[in-house]
Amino acid sequence: MVTTSDANTPATDTVPTAVKLTTLFGEREFAWDKAIYFPAGLKGFPDHNVFALASFPGDGATPFILMQCLTEPELAFIVAPYNLESGTIRPEHLEQAFNIHGIKKNDGAVLLIVTLHKPEDSDVVMSLNLRAPIIIDTSRQAAYQHHLPEAGGYSFHHVLN
C-alpha cells in the first residue's frame, strides 16, 4: 500500500514530500527528496526506478541496509556498502564503471546486493553479488547496476564466511 504522508493535500496539484509504505519490515516513511533514481531500473526489474535506503529495525548493529522500492512496496533488497579500499573489486574496474556512468570518484559509492540461500540440509548461507554491484552517484542521487567484466572473476554469489 502506498500513501502520501499528508492526506489533506490534493493529489492532483502537488507532489508528495514523503511516502508511507507497508514494507516487509512494517510501516515505514521515506522522503522523496532522499530517493535514489535508477534510470534503467535493476536487472530483472527495469520498470522499478525509485528506491530509498533505510536501516533495519532494531539496534542498528548490522552492516546491512534495506533498499526499498518506493513504487512497489513488495520489492526490497538487502544491500551492503562496499568498502572502496578493500580491493575485492579491482580499483580499475570500479574506475571504469564510474567513468561509464559519469560519476566523479569522490561522488561514487558502491552497494552489493545480498542474497540468503537455504540449502535443504544446512544452515542459511549469505552471499554478495560482486559481479553486478550498484554504482551510486551521490551528488545526483542516481544509481546503476553495473556488470563488471567476466575477466575479473567476480561471482554473482560470493559467499560470506
FENWO-V105395 format. One record per backbone hydrogen bond with DSSP energy under -1.0 kcal/mol. NH is the residue of the N-H (numbers start at 1). CO is the residue of the C=O. Records with the same first field share a line. If there is no record, write none. Layout:
BEGIN
NH->CO, CO
END
This chain:
BEGIN
3->20
9->6
19->30
20->3
21->28
23->26
26->23
28->21
30->19
32->17
34->31
35->32
36->51
37->141
38->49
41->38
42->45
45->42
48->45
51->36
52->68
54->66
65->79
66->54
67->77
68->52
69->75
70->50
75->72
77->67
79->65
80->112
82->110
86->83
93->90
94->90
95->91
96->92
97->93
98->94
99->95
100->96
101->97
102->99
103->98
107->104
108->105
109->136
111->134
112->80
114->78
115->127
117->125
122->119
125->117
127->115
128->158
129->113
130->128, 155
131->155
134->111
135->144
136->109
137->142
138->107
141->137
142->137
143->37
144->135
146->133
148->131
152->149
153->150
158->128
160->126
END
